[in-house]
Amino acid sequence: MAALCASAQTAVGDWIIHTSFVGNQVKNVVESHKWVYYLSGANLFRLDKSTQENEALSRMNYMTDMGISQVYYNSDNDYLVVVYTNSNIDVILSDGRVVNMPEIKNAVMTSSKAINDVTFASGVMYVATDFGYVVIDDKKFVIKESHVYRTRLTSVAQLGDMLLVSTPEASYYGDADEYYEQLEAFEPASFYVGSRLWPISDSTFFCMGDSTVWSKMSFDDEGVAKFSSDTIITNRTTVVQKTKGGYLLNVPNLKKCYKTDETGLNLVGTDTDGELCSANPEGDGSFWAAGVKGLHQMVESESYFMPNSLAFECPFWMTYNKYHDLLYVSSPATNYFFGENEGKPTSVNTYDGVTWSDVTPENAPQKGSFNIEFLPGDPDTYLLSTWRQGLLKVHNNEIIQVYDSTNTPMSKRYVIHPITTIDRNGNLWVVQTYETQLNGKSPVMVLPAAKLKQNTSSKSDWVIPQIDGFNTEHTKTATFISTHNSQYDIKIFNSGGYQMPLVIWNSNGDISSRPPQIMTNTLTDQDGQPFTWLHTMCLTEDLNGLVWMGCTEGVICFNPAQAFSTDFRVNHIKVPRNDGTGMADYLLNGIQVNDIAVDGANRKWIATQSSGLFLVSADGTEIIKKFNATNSPLASNSIYRVCCNPNSNSVYLTTPDGVYEYFSDSSPAEADYNDIFAYPNPVRPDYLGDVTITGLMDNSLVKIADASGFVIRQLKSTGGMVTWDCCDQYGERVKTGVYMVICSQANGSGKSAVTKIAVIR
């Protein structure tokens, strides 16, 4: 059993999982004795009824996994069964302890192990799966029986001494105490097939399929079971629960919740506006409900509880607003990861390090969006590329301009996914997808900086430079960047399509000319070897002006200023093996790289499709850390996007399971030592982690000295941060005392600062 615990303090190496609450996707609400649980999408939340603490339950604090498919409540014994999409099971007991039951998840079989339903009887729970059913002892929480029939069972339930079994094609009954080796050994039954079952008494039960049916089981003189049925609701009941004096049946399609008496009949409906409801059998009879406004108790003085979470599913794109210190996260349109018709409604949320806020513009497109890009010098205005609705200009969370075929050179037919970048002079460059030529010229167009600042636009405002010969095609992973740290004003574009070329041109500040350009789908590395790719996934410029390219074959980097030389070479980065052979391997060779972000120390955070997250040194020759589902809270090894907070040490990831935040050992360097800060301070006896010292200048030398001035440890900062494990140079924990932290620049600039750390043992 795992005790519930949560850390209120975030230190270097800590993780936070940011879940999503989508009110119109609530799948269940359960009022237990102490808590009210509510499931939205794949994320579980709960409210403590006494303290009104409202929290998300995740792999970081209480649960053992991510991706919840459904929850089931045993009201007699006050425990909640949490079922995951990967067939893992957690049980949350009445005292808050969690029991993990991974046996079905870990079972080795070729057929599907999906869990379809859970029902309860005295001392046991029945788990219906795609391969058969499992009986679990709910005192010891161990598997008593496993029945493998290689047939999908929609539900299994005990009715008195009898067992009912439902499959999509047939229904059966048998003796609950008998072990049936084959499904056909059961007796055929005549209740509705493919239904979920809920026992009411030793002879009556609910059948829940397209309609909700009250059924009764009886036996004739020859001992053959007979089933009579009465349709009580001509619609599907998604959740049924035992409540005070009867049962609650949630029917969201009718926007109603029905209460029955103890027999399961005499229904009384309550309008719920699509919310799901629950009321504990030992409660006061009032309903708890969850929906678009959050969780609330349906009483006269009701108040809503909304979790501090993202307000949409499938977070994908990320951009950091450095000026306002806000992370922007948005939903995806159609792209490589989600297929042709999987665009999500456009949603934009912000995170300030504490609170999530929904800042989705009114009338945002319903087919999703692409990356957000803020206007230079205007942190309140950003551009949002859309699927089939042009390019949006958003100011203070309101759409103030739409760039489309009416006011730009974009064609009306293919205003699908305008790909944008803003250059160092503030000019907006747009590449229109699915075009080989635009008005007989190129698919590239430019809105000058002065025109971009205006809130109106006409076609005559745009400039079309001569960028020759490349096909943008119908792309889902196009990347387009303009260099800001290189000495030249260079543009780099790739459509992301199959074996599509890299296009590089040097506009040199002139947006109307025919600039020098190259176009190639084969590059030559430092050893003269060809480097080719199937799909380019990302292009990122680092702090030194080098461009890092992630693709389906791994990662390379190059100096864009050298792209027009006769001997242009890229660096196919090699990582030494450190085994004494002097050999090296290409960095992430053959691994699909989805995204690359650069932190304050110019290190690279590399998101991969199937191997997790990598942190590599500034030049890529050292893998510093790697995170995956085995050694971190990550629920899968697929990372969509990665974003470094330019103001702190936070690193954000979007994944199939939501947003993760990691607190790294590097933060941006400061220009001076005015804001030097150490935490935790004081270091108390129960704290076993590292002390973090921030606010440092780049490449700082940090000396830790005792009260007598003797230097016991010497460290070097990574960017603007360093961590101290409260040990001396010999690895021994330091004693109680006040320790001086003396910071200076390792390059001997003469700037220095001193702060203090108190250690209590």
Secondary structure, 3 states (H helix, E strand, C coil): CECCCCCCCCCCCCEEEECECCHHHEEEEEECCCEEEEEECCEEEEEECCCCCEEEECCCCCCCCCCEEEEEEECCCCEEEEEECCCCEEEECCCCCEEEECHHHHCCCCCCCCEEEEEEECCEEEEEECCEEEEEECCCCEEEEEEECCCCCCEEEEECCEEEEECCCCEEEEECCCCCCCHHHCEECCCCCCCEEEECCCCEEEEECCCEEEEEEEECCCCCEEEEEEEEECCCCCEEEEECCEEEEEEHHHCEEEECCCCCCCCEEEECCCCEEECCCCCCCCCEEEECCEEEECCCCCCEECCCCECCCCCCEEEEECCCCEEEEECECCECCCECCCCCCCCEEEECCCCEEECCCCCCCCCCEEEEEEECCEEEEEEEEECCCCEEEEECCEEEEEECCCCCCCCCCCCCCCEEEECCCCCEEEECCCCCCECCECCEEEECHHHHCCCCCCHHHCECCCCCCCCCCCCCCCEEEECCCCCCCEEEEECCCCCCCEEEEECCCCCCCCCCEEEECEEEECCCCEEECCCEEEEEECCCCCEEEEECCEEEEECHHHCCCCCCCEECCEEECCCCCCCEEECCCCCCEEEEEECCCCCEEEEECCCCEEEECCCCCCEEEEECCCCCCCCCCCCCEEEECCCCCEEEEEECCEEEEEECCCECCECCCCCCEEECCCECCCCCCCEEEECCECCEEEEEECCCCCEEEEEECEECEEEECCECCCCCECCCEEEEEEEEECCCCCCEEEEEEEECC
